[in-house]
Amino acid sequence: MTRRKPSSSRSAVTRLAVSKPVALAVPEIVRLEREVEAQFRPQMCAELERRIAAMAEAQPRNAPRCEQCGAAMESRGLATVSWLSRFGRICARVRGYRCRPCKRGCRPLLAALGVEVGRVSGSLARLLALLGVIVPYEMAARLCGEFFGVEVSAMCVWRCVQRFGEALAQEEEALARYHEDPHAEARVAADPPRIVVAAADGCALGMQVRAKRRRRRTADEILPPLEPLEEGHFREVKTGVLLAAQERVETSPGRRSVVRRHLVTCLDDADAVFARLWAKLCELGWHGTQTVVVVVGDGAEWIWNRAAMFPNHVEILDFWHAIEKAWEFARLRHGDGSKVADRWIHRLAGDLRAGKVAAVIARLEALPLAGAELVAKRDELVRYYTGNACRMRYDEYLRCGYGIGSGAVESAHKQVVHARMRQAGMRWSVAGARRLLALRVLLLSGDWKRLDTLRMSPAA
C-alpha cells in the first residue's frame, strides 16, 4: 500500500524571519572622551617630565656623603633613565654618585621622587596594588589597560601587591610590638566610646604545595605536575574586628548594621591577632578608664584565654553559635525539617535570650533519650552550655547595649578572605597571603590613603 504524501499546506512549518542584530554606534560622548584622553596624555607626560627636570635643577650640586662610611661620593655624571607612571613612560636626566671605598651608588633625585628605574612607580603602582587586592592579578592587569590606558603584565601587578603588602605588614607588626611595651605612649580620645566590641575568629586558607627542589625546564621538556594537595594542607587566617557599640544602627526591626569597623588579621598566631587588636585600640584612643571592651566569641578557648589582656572586659558567647549547637542536637533527635524541632528550638532560644541558661541545662539533662548517639550529642551540648554559662547572660547584655552576636567578624571573613583568596583553585604561599591580607584589611577598613605614605619594600 502506497502512503500518500502529506499536502504541503499541512506539512509546511511557518518560519519567522529573524534578522541579525545591528551593532549600535559608539555614543558620541564616549568617542569625545577618548579623543581628549589620547590628545592630552602626551602633554601630561611632557608636563610631568618638565616638572621633574625643574626639580633636578633645584637640587644642590654638591656631592652627597655615603650613608655607610660618611665620605663624599664621586659624581658619575648624568644618565637618562625611565619608569612607568600614571600617564605613560617618563624619561629624565638623572645625576648619579658613587662611593669608591664602599662601592655604593645613589641617585638623589630618584630617592626624592620615590621612583625606581624601569619599574612602575608613583600613583600607578598604588592603583595596581588596589586592583590586585580586589581581583586576581590577570584580571587586574586587564582592568589597568581599560581604566588607565596603560598596558602592564599580571607579574607587574603581583610585584606591586607584594612590595606594598610587605611594607604594610612590617609596619603593622612593628606597631603591635610597640604597643605591647607597657611603657609605650598611647593617646586616649577626648570622648572614648563607653562600649567597644572586639571579636575574633578563624577560617582555613589553602596553601601551596612546594616542590622538594626547584623545577627547571630544559629544551622542550614537559614538566610533571606538582604533587597533589595533601588533605589538611591549610593554614588558619585569624581575623579580628573592633567597633564602637554606638556605631551599630538598626536598619530594620531586629536587623543591625555596622557604620564603621576596624579590622586586623594574621596567619595562625592567636597572640598576634590579639596584639594587633590591642594596638588598634590604642591607636584609636578607645581605652578610657570607663570603656568596657566586649569580647564576643564562638566558644574557642584561644579567644577566652586572651580576652584578659583588656583591663575592663566582658566575655560573651555568640548567641547564634549557641543556637546552632542546639540545632545539631534537634536535627539528630527529630530529623531535618521537623516542625517539632522548630518549636523546641524556638522555646530554647527564647529562654536563652531571657537569661534562663540554668533552666535550659536542667531540661536538657532531664530529657528521656534512646540511643547512645543521641545521649552523646546531648551531653556535648550540656558541656558546651555549662562551660560557657557565665558568658550567656544575654538578658543582661542586651539591657547594657553590648550586643550578643559576632556577625561583624563573620562577615569580615567573607570580605577579607573568601571574596578574594578562596576562589576556585587558589593556593597561597605564606608570604603572599600575609601581604595580601594586610592590604585587604587596609582597604576594607576605609584607610587606603595610608598607602600613599608607604614606600615599596624591596622584597617581592
N, C-alpha and C positions, 0 to 999 in steps of 0.2 A: 504494500500500500504506500503510495507516494504522499509524503507530508506536504501540505500546502505551505508555501512561503508566506509569512505574515505580511500584511499590507504595510506599505511604507508609512501610512498615516498612524498606525498603531505602534510600529517599532521605532520610529524616529524619536530621538530624545531632543527635547528643546534645549539648546545651548545658549547661554547668555554670553555676549561678547564682553571679555574682560580686557581692559586696556592697561598698559604698563604705567605705573605712577610716574608722573613727570617731576623731575628734581626741581625744587624751587631755587630761585636765585639767592645768592648771599645777600642778607639785608644790607642796605646802604650804610648804616651806621657801623656795622662790623668792618666793611671794606675801608671806610674812612679811618677808623681807629687803627687798623693795621698799617695803612699808608703813613699815618702820622708817626707810629712807632718806628717803622722802617726808616723814615726820613730823619728823625731826631735821635735815634740811638747812636749813630756815629758822632753826632755833635755832643752827646752826653759823654761818650768816651773821650773825645778830644778835650772837653772842658775838664774832665777829671784828670787827664794827663797834664793839662796846663796848671791846675792847682797843685798837683804833686811836684811839678817842676819848680813852681814858686816856693813850695815848702823846702825843696832841696837847696835852692838858692839862699834861703834864710837860715839854713843850718850853719853852725860855726865851722870854720875851715881847719881849726887846729885838730891834730890827731888825737883820738881818744886814748885812754890808758887801758891796758889789759886788765880785765877783772881778776885774773889769776895771779899775775906777778906784779902788777901796778906800773909796768914800764910803758913808755909811749909807743904806740903802734906805728908801723910804717904804712904809708899810703900805697895802695896798689892801683891807683888810677880809676878812671870811670869805665863802667861797663853797662851795656844795655841789657836789661832784664825784663821779664814779662810775667804776668799772672792773670788768672781769670777772675773778673769782677762781675758785679750785677749787670753792667752794661755791655760786657764783652771783654776781650783780651786787652789789657792795659800794658803799655811799654813805657819804661822810664830809664833815664840815665842815672846810675847809682854809683857813688864813690865807695870803694872798699878799702879796708885796713887789715893788716896782719901783724901779729906779734911773732917775731922771729924765734925768740927762745922757746915760747910755749906752743908755737905753731897753731895759734888760734886766730880765726878771722872774724870780722864783723862788718856789717853794713848799717850804720846808724839810721839812715833814712828808712830802710825796711823795718828795723826794730821799732822806730817811732810810729810807722804806719800800721804795724801789726800784720804784715803780709809775708808770704813765703814765695820764693822764686818758683815759677812753674806750677804752683798749686792754686786751688780755689781759695779765695780769701775774702775778708770783709763780710758784708751783709749777705752775699750769695752763699757763703759757707754756712751761715746760720739758717738761711732759708732751706738749704739742702738738708741740714740736720732736722729741721722742723718736718719736712716731708718724709724723711726716713723714720721719724718717730711715729708717724701716723700710718703709713702704708709700707709694704715691702719695698726693698731697695730698687728692684727693677721698675716697679710702678712709679716710685719717687723720681727716678731718672727721666721717665717719660713725661711725668707731670711738670718737671722743671722746664722741658722744652715747650710744653703747652702754655705754662703760666708766664715764664720769663723770657722765652725765646733764646735760651742758652742750652746747647746740647752738652750733656755730661753722661758719663757712664754710671752703671749701678755701683761699681767699685768706688767711684768718686763720692757717691752718696754715703756708702758704707764707711769710708775713711773719715768723712766729716762727723758722722754719728759717733764713731769710735773715739775720735780725738776730743770732741766736746764732752762726750759722756765720761771719758776718763778724767778730764779736768773737773767736771762737776762732782763725780763720785769721790775724788780725792778731797775736794773742798767740804763735802758733806761729812766724810769720815773725820777730817780734822776738826770740824765744828763740834761733832759728837764727843771727840776726845777732850776738847777744850771745856765743854760744859760738864764733863764727868769730874773735873777737878773741883773740889768743894770751895776752893778759893777763887774760882772764876767769877768775873764780874757779869752779872745778869741783870738787865733792866726789868723794872716792873711797870706795866702800863699804868697810865693815870687812872683809868677806870677798868681794872681787870674784871673779866666776867665772873659771876658768882658760881656758875656751874660750867665745867669743861668736861666734855665726853671724850674719852680715849678708848679706842677699840683696836684689837689686833687679831689677825687670823692668818692662815697659811693655805697655799694651794700648790699643786705639783706642776713642774715645768719640765718638759722633755729635754734632755741634754744630749750633746753629740757623743757618738762613739768614735774615739780616736784610734787610728791605725797604730800598731805597735812600732812601726817605723814609717818615715815619710815616704810616700809613694811618688815615684818619678816616672814619667812616660819616656820611653826610648823609641825613636823612629815611629813606626805605625803600630806599636804595641797597644793592645786594648787592655786597660786596667781592670782587674777583677773588682766586683762590688765590695763595698765596705762590709764589715762584719754586721750581722743583724743586730738590731737594737735589743739589748738584754731587757728582760722583763723587770720592771722596777728600777730602770736606769733613769731616775728622775731626781731633781732637786726641789726643795720646797722654797717657794717665794713667800716671805713673810711681809705682810703689809700692815701698816698702822695708820689710823685716822685720828685726827684731832679736830674738834669743833666746839664752838660755844653753844650752849644749850639754847640761848635766846635766838640763835640764828636758824632754828628749825621752825618752819612755817607749816600750818595746816592748810594744804591746798584743797582738800575736800574732807568731809566728815570721816575721821578715823585714818586719814592718809596724810603723812607729813613729808615735807621735802626740805633738804638742807640748802641754805642760801650759799654758804661758803664752807669749805673744809680744807684742811692741810694734811697732805699725805707724806708718808715716809715708807721706804721699802728696802729690803736686802735679801740676799740668798742665805737660807738656812739658819743663820745665827739669831736666836731669840734675844740674847743680850744686846746684840747690835740694834735690833729694831726698837727695843725699849730705850736704849741710849739715844737714839735719834728722836724718838717721841719726846724725851726729856729735853733734848737740845732745842727742838722746835718750840716746846712750851716756854723755854727760857728766852728764845729769840723773840717770841711774840709778847713776852711780858705777862703771860697768863698764869702766874704762880703767886698771886697775892695771898696774904695770910688768911683771908676769908674764902678763898676759892676752893671748891670741892671738885676733885678730879674723879669722875665716874668711869670706872673701868668695866667695860662690857665685854664678855667673852662667851665662848661656846662650851666651856667646861674643861678646856685643855689645861693641864697642870702648869705648862710653861707660861701661861698668861698669869695665873694667880700667884705663882712663885715670884713674879717680878713686879706685881702691882704695888708692892710696899715701897717702891722707890719714890712714889708720890706721897709726900708727907700727910696730906689730908685727902684720903681717897675712900671711895665706896665701891665694892665689888658687886656686879650684877650678872647673873646668868641670863643670857639672851632668852627671852620668853619663847621665841619661835623654835629654838633648839629644844627647849623643854617640851613643847607640844609635839615636835617631830619624834622625839623619843617615845612619847606615849602613842603616837600613831603607829609606830613599828609594832608595838605590842597589840594594839587594837586590830590591825590588819591580820596579824597571825591568829588572833583569837576568833574574829568574826568574819574574816575574808575581805577581799578588796570590794569596794563599792557597797559595803553593808550600811544600811541606814541605822542599824543598832550601834555600829561603831561610830557613826556620825554623832548620834545623840550622846554616846558615852564620852567622846572627846569634847563635845560642846559643854557638857557639865563639868568635866575636869578643867577645861580652860577657864571657865567662869570661877571655879574655886581657887585656882592658882592666881588669877588676877585679883581676887579678893584677899589674897594672903593666907589662904587656908591650906598651907603645904602639909602640916601635920595630919589634917583630916584626910587629905588625898593619899598620903602614905599609908595611913591606917586602913583605908578602904582597899587599897591595893593588896596589902598583906592579908586581908580577910577574904579575898576572892577565892571561891572554890574552883580549882583548875584541875583538868585531867590531861596528863601528858607531861613528860619531862621537859620537852622543848618549851611549852608554854610557861612552866614554872621557872625555867632558867631565864626566859625573856622578862618575866615579871620581876624576878629577883634583881636582874640587871637594872631595870627601871627604878626599883626601890632604892638600890645603892646609889644611882645617879641623883635622885631627888634628895636622899638623906645626906649625901656628901656635899650637896650644894644648897641645902635648906637655908643656910644663913645668907645666901645670895638670891633668894627667891621671895623677898618681902615686897612683892610687886605693888600692893596697895600703897605702901609707904613711899615707894619710889615714884609712883605716879603723882601722889599728893605733893611731893617735893619738886616735881618737874624734871626728874632725872632722865626719864625715858626708860624703856625696858627692852629695846631691840637693838640689834647690831646691823641693821640694814645698810648703814653708811659704809662699813668695811666690806660687806658682802658685795655691794655694787662697785666698790673700789677694785676688788679683784677682777671683776669683769672688764672694767675700763683700763686698768693698768696692765694686766697680764693677758686675759683671754682675748680681748679685741685685737691685739697686735702680735702677741707672742705665742698663741696657741692655735694658729691656723694650720690647715692641713699640711702635714709633712715637715713642720718646722722643728728643728733641733738646734740647741744653742750651746756655745762654749760658755764657760764660767765668766770670762772677761767680757764677752759680747753681751751676755744677759745683764751683768752688773751695770754696764754703761748705758744700755738702752733703758733699763728700769729707772736709772737716775734721771734721764731726760723725760721719760713718760710722766714721772711724778712731778717734775718741774712744770710741764705743760698742763697737766690736769689740775694742779694747784693754782693755776692762773698766774704764775710767776715767770713766764717765759722771757720777759725782758731782761731778767737777771743774766741770761746767757750773753748779752752784749758786753758785760763786764769781764767775761772769761776769755782767756787766751787758749787756743787749742793746745792740748797736750801733745808732746812729740810722739807718744805711744799710739800706734794704730795697728 
